[in-house]
Amino acid sequence: MAETTTDQFDVVILGGGSGGYAAALRGAQLGQKIALVEKDKLGGTCLHRGCVPTKAMLHVGELADAPSEAAAAGVDLSLNGIDAAKVLAFKDKIIGRLHKGLQGLVKSRKIEYVEGFGTLSGANTVTVESESGTRTLTGKNIILASGSFSKTLPGIDLGGRFLDSEAALQLPEVPKNPIILGGGVIGVEFASIWKSLGAESVTIVEGLPHLVANEDEALSKALERAFKKRGITFSLGVFTEKAEQTEDGVKVTLADGKVFEGDYLLVAVGRGPNTSGLGYEEQGIEMDRGFVLANKETLETNVPGVYAVGDIVPGLQLAHRGFAQGIFVAERIGGLNPAPIIESGIERITYCEPELGSVGLSEKQAKEQLGEDAVEAYEYNLGGNGKSQILGTTGFIKLVREKDGPIIGVHMIGTRTSELMGEALLIVNWEAYPEDVASLIHGHPSQHEAMGEAALALAGKPLHAHA
């Protein structure tokens, strides 16, 4: 007979993804007795089915693009083919190494790792069902970190040739002419991957007026131009009416009657909070459309001692946001006084080619908050940056500032611009003025030199830029 046991902890964490394991590691550092519950694999979606595997695939795409880029520099390379099985093995090897390292960290911190399906069964208890029996974990504090799942649309049942991002990462072939439903981060990253790996055509269907519509409009338009140049097609501003699987492919019909046909359909319409059936509502947790409503200043729910972090909390669904929130809650529970996490200060990166990066307010958001005449913006074209010319990339860095005040937004597009986001993050969160950044000496030739040039221009002394 399966045994039933009860254990007591300082903190019980439901979910071992970015937010959950960060809270566990930080809490253990602070001397807390921690139980970390996970029904799948430690590391969650980001490590196993999201951020890490997609970036591994994007790296393979970069390698596949190398021969055409090398030819312009006088180097004769050739692409003999794509071995899909080896690509998947490369991806899985990266995941495996990181997973093993994370398991070692959790074990070394003396964290009680509990495998099984956990539910919130009381204001301070989590019940875990597993093959070995039932465990009731009692915690002085509970952290809900159950993550998210791939959403679909009514009438589009995933399976067969209808893929979500997780199924797409396991596809044993490169699609020939995939259709991607959704032009957000996930959609454009997969479009970039498949085009680089040799898809004959890639089509994105987005009901909103622009690709990556949450970004500054200047970035969206620049990405659309770059995708057109790469041969990635897209339909904007018209929603999908229906999608169907045919004998050997898929067929998508838009509200205006236009029809697209392909071999696979990737449904990339966002992620929903994974909270159903976990006992949250039954225990009185305040919810909204499946999301857990936590206090923005403390991340505590309406039930005292129960906190929520990561994708189940309304806002940006980013692994590093959940990671930071996990640390924040662990420190609050530990009696420290960490600064509240400001959503606009979290960097956002899209790893397609070209890459997009942003932090802070867009120009439109800044004008809505401060007024049309209280905002200044400047775009520094990477055409004037030596390293960008060597890399063969177009793009720009856009700075948004409060007039006579600090820089409140940084937005960029171009090859490898994700590596510039560290400085952008500091500029916005430390409320630097253009004059502050302009006075810093940036290495030459480097891409981050473009950040200095943009600041020089916004400070009123443009050098490698037209006034």
FENBEL-V871778 format. One record per backbone hydrogen bond with DSSP energy under -1.0 kcal/mol. NH is the residue of the N-H (numbers start at 0). CO is the residue of the C=O. E is the energy in kcal/mol with one decimal. If there is no record, write none. Layout:
nh,co,e
NH,CO,E
NH,CO,E
//
This chain:
nh,co,e
4,133,-2.0
6,135,-2.5
8,137,-3.0
9,32,-1.6
10,32,-2.0
11,140,-2.1
12,34,-3.0
13,142,-2.8
14,36,-2.5
20,16,-3.0
21,17,-1.4
22,18,-1.9
23,19,-2.0
24,20,-2.6
25,21,-2.5
26,22,-2.5
27,23,-2.3
28,24,-1.8
29,25,-1.4
30,27,-1.7
31,26,-2.5
34,10,-2.1
35,111,-3.0
36,12,-3.0
37,113,-2.2
42,15,-3.0
43,40,-2.0
46,42,-1.2
47,43,-2.1
48,44,-2.7
49,44,-1.1
51,45,-2.3
53,49,-2.3
54,50,-1.9
55,51,-2.0
56,52,-2.2
57,53,-2.3
58,54,-1.8
59,55,-1.8
60,56,-2.0
61,57,-1.9
62,58,-2.0
63,59,-2.2
64,60,-1.7
68,64,-1.6
69,65,-3.1
70,66,-1.7
72,69,-1.3
73,70,-1.4
74,69,-2.3
76,74,-1.0
83,81,-1.0
86,82,-2.1
87,83,-2.3
88,84,-2.0
89,85,-2.5
90,86,-2.3
91,87,-2.7
92,88,-2.0
93,89,-1.8
94,90,-2.1
95,91,-2.8
96,92,-2.2
97,93,-2.1
98,94,-2.8
99,95,-2.4
100,96,-2.1
101,97,-2.3
102,98,-2.4
103,99,-1.9
104,100,-1.9
105,101,-2.3
106,102,-2.2
107,103,-2.4
108,104,-1.4
109,106,-1.6
110,105,-1.8
111,33,-2.4
113,35,-3.0
115,37,-1.6
116,128,-2.5
118,126,-2.1
119,277,-3.2
120,124,-1.4
121,124,-1.3
125,136,-2.5
126,118,-2.4
127,134,-3.2
128,116,-2.4
129,132,-2.0
132,129,-1.5
133,2,-2.0
134,127,-2.4
135,4,-3.2
136,125,-3.3
137,6,-3.4
138,123,-2.8
139,8,-1.7
140,9,-1.4
141,304,-2.8
142,11,-2.5
143,306,-3.2
144,13,-2.4
148,271,-2.3
150,269,-2.4
155,152,-2.3
158,161,-2.7
161,158,-2.1
162,264,-3.2
167,163,-2.3
168,164,-1.5
169,166,-1.2
178,263,-2.7
179,202,-3.3
180,265,-3.2
181,179,-1.0
181,204,-2.3
187,183,-2.5
188,184,-2.0
189,185,-2.2
190,186,-2.0
191,187,-2.0
192,188,-2.3
193,189,-2.7
194,190,-2.0
195,191,-2.1
196,192,-2.1
197,194,-1.2
198,193,-2.7
199,175,-1.3
200,175,-1.9
202,177,-2.1
203,232,-2.2
204,179,-3.2
205,234,-2.9
211,182,-3.3
214,211,-2.2
218,215,-1.3
219,215,-1.7
220,216,-2.5
221,217,-1.8
222,218,-2.6
223,219,-2.2
224,220,-2.0
225,221,-2.2
226,222,-2.9
227,223,-2.1
228,224,-2.0
229,225,-1.6
231,226,-2.8
232,201,-2.2
234,203,-2.8
236,207,-2.0
240,252,-2.6
241,252,-1.9
243,250,-2.6
245,248,-2.3
249,261,-2.9
250,243,-2.6
251,259,-3.1
252,241,-2.9
253,257,-3.0
254,238,-2.7
256,253,-2.0
259,251,-2.7
261,249,-1.9
264,160,-2.7
265,178,-2.7
266,162,-3.4
267,180,-2.6
271,148,-2.5
273,146,-3.0
274,272,-1.5
277,274,-1.4
282,278,-1.3
283,280,-2.0
284,279,-2.2
287,290,-2.1
290,287,-2.1
291,311,-2.9
292,285,-2.3
294,299,-2.7
298,294,-3.6
300,305,-3.3
305,302,-2.0
306,141,-3.3
307,298,-2.2
308,143,-2.4
312,309,-2.0
317,315,-1.2
321,317,-2.0
322,318,-2.5
323,319,-2.0
324,320,-2.5
325,321,-2.4
326,322,-1.9
327,323,-2.5
328,324,-2.6
329,325,-2.1
330,326,-2.2
331,327,-2.0
332,328,-2.7
333,329,-1.7
334,331,-1.6
335,330,-2.7
344,341,-1.4
345,342,-1.7
347,357,-3.1
349,355,-2.6
355,349,-2.5
356,411,-2.3
357,347,-2.3
358,409,-2.0
359,343,-2.2
360,407,-2.8
365,361,-2.6
366,362,-2.2
367,363,-2.1
368,364,-2.0
369,365,-3.0
370,366,-1.9
373,370,-1.4
375,400,-2.5
377,398,-2.1
379,396,-3.3
381,394,-2.6
383,380,-1.9
384,381,-1.7
388,384,-1.8
389,385,-1.9
390,386,-2.1
392,387,-2.4
395,412,-1.2
396,379,-2.1
397,410,-4.0
398,377,-2.7
399,408,-2.8
400,375,-3.2
401,405,-2.5
402,373,-2.8
404,401,-3.4
406,431,-3.1
407,399,-2.6
408,399,-1.5
409,358,-2.6
410,397,-2.6
411,356,-2.8
412,395,-2.0
413,354,-2.2
416,413,-1.7
418,415,-1.6
419,416,-2.0
420,417,-1.3
423,419,-1.5
424,420,-2.7
425,421,-1.7
426,422,-2.6
427,423,-2.2
428,424,-2.2
429,425,-2.4
430,427,-1.0
431,426,-2.7
436,432,-1.8
437,433,-2.9
438,434,-1.2
439,436,-1.4
449,446,-2.2
451,447,-1.1
452,448,-2.1
453,449,-2.3
454,450,-2.0
455,451,-2.5
456,452,-2.2
457,453,-2.2
458,454,-1.9
459,456,-1.4
460,455,-2.9
//
